[in-house]
Amino acid sequence: MMTPVQIALWTVLGVALVISVVTDVLRREILDAVTYPLMAVGLGVRLATEGVGDLEHGLISGVVSGVGLALMLLSAALRGRMGWGDVKLMGGVGAVLGFPAVLAAAAFISLVGALQAVVTLLWQGAVWDTLAAVVRRWAVWVRLASADAQPAPQRHIPYGVAIALGTVWALWWQHGTLG
């Protein structure tokens, strides 16, 4: 049975995810006005209801989970392949879910993201372009081609969708294993 605190947190998380999907799909951005309050509410509720806690409860659980989930995307964001809004949204998801639920979220978000990328590439007819770009990068890496070769066009895949669907999947899975 879900507690009123869980219901409130999951509701806040759900609203943040819906807003983030819409803005990511339509405007290619995930808003700070959504991610920062999500993190603050998640951590604040954890602190108020469970105290400082440990790895599985309270503030520590939210901070460790939020930072851990955000770190999954940090390298992609630093290379310009992922937006910082995605990183912050992952931090908010981790802050709300805590440990160990964040592990399921990480797995499910990754699975949905991979599926989304494949479907998007197939839909856009870009599979061969993408494979050619991979081969081109490999050839540059092993010094069979020069680095000034024409880069493949960048494609936008709104990762906020994968974050939302993977998180909902994790919440469903968590509720099913608890109930």
VMD Tcl script that draws the C-alpha trace (Angstrom):
set ca {
  {0.00 0.00 0.00}
  {1.30 3.41 -0.94}
  {1.69 6.06 1.74}
  {0.30 9.59 1.30}
  {3.91 10.84 1.03}
  {4.61 8.40 -1.83}
  {1.42 9.43 -3.59}
  {2.37 13.11 -3.28}
  {5.94 12.55 -4.49}
  {4.86 10.36 -7.40}
  {2.27 12.98 -8.38}
  {4.87 15.77 -8.36}
  {7.22 13.53 -10.32}
  {4.50 12.66 -12.82}
  {3.64 16.31 -13.46}
  {7.34 17.18 -13.88}
  {7.80 14.30 -16.33}
  {4.76 15.24 -18.43}
  {5.87 18.88 -18.65}
  {9.41 17.80 -19.51}
  {8.27 15.46 -22.29}
  {6.11 18.16 -23.84}
  {8.82 20.84 -23.75}
  {11.52 18.42 -24.91}
  {9.48 17.23 -27.89}
  {8.15 20.67 -28.87}
  {11.03 23.00 -27.95}
  {14.01 20.69 -27.44}
  {14.49 21.76 -23.86}
  {13.75 20.59 -20.35}
  {13.05 23.57 -18.14}
  {15.02 24.52 -15.03}
  {11.68 25.75 -13.66}
  {10.66 22.07 -13.59}
  {13.89 20.27 -12.67}
  {15.10 22.41 -9.78}
  {11.76 22.40 -7.93}
  {11.51 18.63 -8.55}
  {14.89 18.13 -6.88}
  {14.02 20.50 -4.04}
  {10.63 18.91 -3.36}
  {12.06 15.38 -3.56}
  {14.90 16.12 -1.18}
  {12.78 18.33 1.09}
  {10.07 15.72 1.52}
  {12.70 13.04 2.17}
  {14.32 15.20 4.83}
  {11.01 16.19 6.44}
  {9.55 12.67 6.53}
  {12.61 10.43 6.95}
  {15.32 12.74 8.28}
  {18.92 12.63 7.13}
  {18.71 8.84 6.86}
  {21.11 6.50 5.11}
  {21.57 5.00 1.65}
  {18.01 3.61 1.57}
  {16.10 6.34 3.39}
  {15.92 10.06 3.85}
  {17.98 12.89 2.46}
  {21.13 10.83 1.89}
  {19.22 8.34 -0.25}
  {17.80 11.15 -2.39}
  {21.12 12.95 -2.81}
  {23.11 9.80 -3.65}
  {20.41 8.57 -6.03}
  {19.99 11.95 -7.72}
  {23.71 12.46 -8.22}
  {24.17 8.85 -9.35}
  {21.41 9.03 -11.94}
  {22.60 12.41 -13.22}
  {26.14 11.03 -13.60}
  {24.78 8.51 -16.14}
  {24.31 11.38 -18.60}
  {27.11 13.69 -17.51}
  {29.66 12.49 -20.04}
  {27.17 12.83 -22.91}
  {26.26 16.34 -21.75}
  {29.91 17.37 -21.51}
  {30.43 16.23 -25.12}
  {27.37 18.17 -26.28}
  {25.39 15.05 -27.17}
  {22.82 15.43 -24.43}
  {21.26 18.51 -22.92}
  {21.84 19.66 -19.36}
  {18.07 19.59 -18.83}
  {18.19 15.81 -19.26}
  {20.93 15.58 -16.63}
  {18.96 17.73 -14.17}
  {15.74 15.79 -14.81}
  {17.61 12.57 -14.04}
  {18.83 14.17 -10.81}
  {15.25 15.05 -9.89}
  {14.03 11.53 -10.66}
  {16.78 10.08 -8.46}
  {16.00 12.52 -5.65}
  {12.36 11.43 -5.63}
  {12.90 7.69 -6.07}
  {15.85 7.14 -3.77}
  {17.76 3.91 -3.42}
  {17.25 1.09 -4.50}
  {14.39 2.17 -6.81}
  {16.85 4.40 -8.67}
  {18.65 1.28 -9.92}
  {15.51 0.04 -11.65}
  {14.93 3.52 -13.08}
  {18.48 3.63 -14.47}
  {18.02 0.26 -16.16}
  {14.56 1.02 -17.55}
  {15.50 4.52 -18.74}
  {18.51 3.06 -20.55}
  {16.39 0.36 -22.21}
  {13.71 2.81 -23.30}
  {16.36 5.26 -24.54}
  {18.03 2.59 -26.66}
  {14.69 1.50 -28.11}
  {13.74 5.12 -28.76}
  {17.01 5.75 -30.60}
  {16.55 2.69 -32.83}
  {12.92 3.55 -33.60}
  {13.83 7.18 -34.34}
  {16.65 6.20 -36.67}
  {14.40 3.75 -38.50}
  {11.57 6.30 -38.69}
  {13.85 9.00 -40.07}
  {15.53 6.58 -42.48}
  {18.89 7.38 -40.92}
  {20.19 3.92 -40.10}
  {22.79 3.87 -42.90}
  {23.89 7.45 -42.16}
  {24.36 6.51 -38.51}
  {26.33 3.34 -39.33}
  {28.49 5.30 -41.77}
  {29.21 7.87 -39.05}
  {30.24 5.11 -36.64}
  {32.58 3.61 -39.22}
  {33.96 7.09 -40.00}
  {34.66 7.76 -36.29}
  {36.34 4.38 -35.96}
  {38.48 5.04 -39.06}
  {39.61 8.38 -37.61}
  {40.33 6.75 -34.26}
  {42.59 4.08 -35.82}
  {44.07 6.75 -38.13}
  {42.76 5.33 -41.39}
  {40.95 8.58 -42.19}
  {41.51 12.24 -41.41}
  {39.50 13.93 -38.69}
  {38.41 16.72 -41.04}
  {36.04 14.38 -42.89}
  {32.46 15.64 -43.20}
  {30.60 14.87 -39.95}
  {27.20 13.22 -40.01}
  {24.25 15.50 -39.26}
  {23.21 15.64 -35.61}
  {19.79 14.18 -34.87}
  {17.61 15.25 -31.99}
  {16.19 12.42 -29.93}
  {14.17 13.90 -27.06}
  {15.63 11.88 -24.18}
  {13.03 13.36 -21.82}
  {10.64 10.81 -23.34}
  {12.93 7.93 -22.36}
  {13.42 9.39 -18.89}
  {9.66 9.66 -18.39}
  {8.76 6.23 -19.76}
  {11.65 4.50 -17.97}
  {10.71 6.19 -14.70}
  {7.06 5.20 -15.02}
  {8.18 1.65 -15.77}
  {10.37 1.69 -12.63}
  {7.50 3.04 -10.51}
  {5.17 0.35 -11.87}
  {7.81 -2.30 -11.22}
  {8.51 -0.98 -7.72}
  {4.81 -0.88 -6.85}
  {4.35 -4.41 -8.22}
  {7.25 -5.82 -6.16}
  {6.12 -4.05 -2.98}
  {2.44 -4.98 -3.24}
}
mol new
graphics top color blue
foreach p $ca { graphics top sphere $p radius 0.5 }
foreach p [lrange $ca 0 end-1] q [lrange $ca 1 end] { graphics top cylinder $p $q radius 0.2 }
display resetview
